[in-house]
Amino acid sequence: MARITIMDICDGIATTFDGLMVTLNVGQPAVALIALSYDELKEGEQDCPTLQVIPTDSQVDGATETDRTTFKGCMKNGWYTFSVRGFARQRSHLGEDMEAAVRLWDALEAVLEEEGTDCDYTLGTCTFFGVPGIRNIRWTSVGPVAHPWAGVTYVGPEITIQTEVF
């Protein structure tokens, strides 16, 4: 199997969320989420709702002969961490801002909960974010938070996703 790159995972996460239809406030129609990978970020104001997917950290364990692999092959286990910053709307009215941020947060959590539900670990067939080779994911969420960007403050959730690869 070819090496999984940080760029592959970043793009996979963005692609998974891109186009997700989200209703941000009661009585408003659903709108399509724009998900931007690390190399698509904008300098200016964000169109809302938008996600920014940014790699933040990696941790790789050393290979050992006690790793359980076929034919005693050694392998390294790695965790790659990504920050997913949600921009639900430009900050303007506290109640409406919080509603939009929480609704976006809930929609993102629903997508993450569905990732990997089709895995068959006995056959080794598992794909997270459309990227073969990601073994597992875990995430933590914070929100709603203020995101200052280009002189404007936005509100939305922030999710930290960790991907496990071999």
C-alpha positions as CSV (number, residue, x, y, z in Angstrom):
1,M,0.0,0.0,0.0
2,A,1.3,3.5,-0.8
3,R,2.1,5.9,1.9
4,I,-0.9,8.0,3.1
5,T,0.0,11.6,3.1
6,I,-1.1,14.4,5.4
7,M,-2.5,16.1,2.3
8,D,-4.6,13.1,1.3
9,I,-6.2,13.0,4.8
10,C,-6.8,16.8,4.8
11,D,-8.4,16.7,1.4
12,G,-10.5,13.6,2.4
13,I,-11.9,15.3,5.5
14,A,-12.7,18.5,3.5
15,T,-14.4,16.4,0.7
16,T,-16.5,14.5,3.2
17,F,-18.0,17.7,4.6
18,D,-18.1,19.7,1.5
19,G,-21.7,20.3,0.2
20,L,-23.3,19.1,3.4
21,M,-26.8,20.8,3.6
22,V,-27.2,22.6,6.9
23,T,-30.1,24.5,8.4
24,L,-28.4,27.1,10.6
25,N,-31.5,29.0,11.9
26,V,-35.1,28.0,12.4
27,G,-37.2,29.1,9.4
28,Q,-34.3,29.5,7.1
29,P,-33.6,27.1,4.2
30,A,-30.7,24.7,4.3
31,V,-27.5,25.9,2.8
32,A,-24.5,24.0,1.4
33,L,-21.4,23.9,3.6
34,I,-18.2,25.0,2.0
35,A,-15.2,22.9,3.2
36,L,-11.7,24.2,2.5
37,S,-8.6,22.0,2.7
38,Y,-5.3,23.5,3.9
39,D,-4.3,24.7,0.4
40,E,-7.7,26.3,-0.4
41,L,-7.9,28.8,2.6
42,K,-8.9,32.4,1.8
43,E,-7.2,35.5,3.1
44,G,-10.4,37.6,3.2
45,E,-13.9,37.2,4.7
46,Q,-15.4,33.8,4.8
47,D,-18.6,32.7,3.0
48,C,-20.8,31.1,5.6
49,P,-21.1,28.3,6.5
50,T,-17.5,27.3,5.9
51,L,-15.0,24.8,7.4
52,Q,-11.3,25.1,7.3
53,V,-9.4,21.8,7.6
54,I,-5.8,22.3,8.8
55,P,-3.2,19.7,9.8
56,T,-1.9,20.4,13.3
57,D,0.1,17.5,14.7
58,S,1.4,14.0,14.2
59,Q,2.7,11.3,16.5
60,V,4.3,8.1,15.1
61,D,5.3,5.1,17.3
62,G,8.5,3.2,16.5
63,A,8.2,-0.2,14.8
64,T,8.8,-3.2,17.0
65,E,9.0,-6.9,16.5
66,T,6.1,-7.4,19.0
67,D,3.6,-5.6,16.7
68,R,1.0,-8.1,15.6
69,T,1.4,-8.4,11.9
70,T,1.6,-11.3,9.5
71,F,5.0,-12.9,9.0
72,K,6.5,-10.8,11.8
73,G,6.7,-7.7,9.7
74,C,7.3,-4.6,11.7
75,M,5.0,-1.6,11.3
76,K,4.7,1.9,12.6
77,N,1.5,3.2,14.0
78,G,0.8,6.9,13.6
79,W,-1.8,9.4,14.6
80,Y,-2.3,12.6,12.5
81,T,-4.3,15.4,14.0
82,F,-6.5,17.9,12.1
83,S,-8.3,21.0,13.2
84,V,-11.7,21.6,11.6
85,R,-12.8,25.2,12.2
86,G,-16.4,25.9,11.6
87,F,-17.6,29.4,10.5
88,A,-21.4,29.2,11.0
89,R,-22.0,33.0,10.6
90,Q,-20.5,36.4,11.2
91,R,-20.9,37.5,14.8
92,S,-23.9,39.8,15.1
93,H,-26.7,38.6,17.4
94,L,-25.8,36.3,20.3
95,G,-28.9,34.0,20.2
96,E,-28.9,33.6,16.5
97,D,-25.1,33.2,16.5
98,M,-25.3,30.4,19.1
99,E,-28.2,28.7,17.3
100,A,-26.3,28.6,14.0
101,A,-23.0,27.4,15.6
102,V,-24.8,24.6,17.6
103,R,-26.7,23.5,14.5
104,L,-23.5,23.4,12.4
105,W,-21.8,21.5,15.3
106,D,-24.5,18.9,15.4
107,A,-24.5,18.4,11.7
108,L,-20.7,17.8,11.7
109,E,-21.0,15.4,14.6
110,A,-23.7,13.4,12.7
111,V,-21.3,13.0,9.7
112,L,-18.4,11.9,12.0
113,E,-20.6,9.4,13.7
114,E,-21.3,7.8,10.3
115,E,-17.7,7.5,9.3
116,G,-16.4,3.9,9.5
117,T,-19.8,2.3,10.1
118,D,-19.3,0.1,7.1
119,C,-15.9,-1.3,8.3
120,D,-15.2,-5.0,8.4
121,Y,-12.0,-5.2,10.6
122,T,-11.7,-8.9,10.0
123,L,-11.3,-8.3,6.3
124,G,-9.3,-5.1,6.7
125,T,-11.9,-3.2,4.6
126,C,-12.3,0.2,6.2
127,T,-12.3,3.6,4.7
128,F,-12.6,6.8,6.7
129,F,-13.0,10.1,4.7
130,G,-12.6,8.2,1.5
131,V,-8.9,7.6,2.2
132,P,-7.8,3.9,2.2
133,G,-5.4,3.1,5.0
134,I,-6.9,5.2,7.8
135,R,-7.4,2.5,10.5
136,N,-9.6,4.5,12.9
137,I,-10.6,8.0,13.9
138,R,-11.4,9.9,17.1
139,W,-12.4,13.4,17.7
140,T,-13.1,16.1,20.3
141,S,-15.3,19.1,19.8
142,V,-15.4,22.6,21.3
143,G,-18.0,25.1,20.5
144,P,-19.4,27.5,19.9
145,V,-16.2,29.6,19.8
146,A,-15.3,32.9,18.2
147,H,-13.0,32.7,15.2
148,P,-11.3,36.1,14.3
149,W,-10.4,36.1,10.6
150,A,-9.4,38.9,8.4
151,G,-10.6,41.5,10.9
152,V,-14.0,39.9,11.3
153,T,-15.3,37.7,14.1
154,Y,-17.2,34.5,13.2
155,V,-18.8,32.0,15.5
156,G,-18.8,28.2,15.0
157,P,-17.6,24.9,16.4
158,E,-14.0,23.6,16.4
159,I,-13.4,19.9,16.0
160,T,-10.1,18.2,16.5
161,I,-9.9,14.9,14.5
162,Q,-7.3,12.3,15.0
163,T,-6.7,9.7,12.3
164,E,-4.9,6.4,13.0
165,V,-2.8,5.1,10.2
166,F,-0.4,2.1,9.8
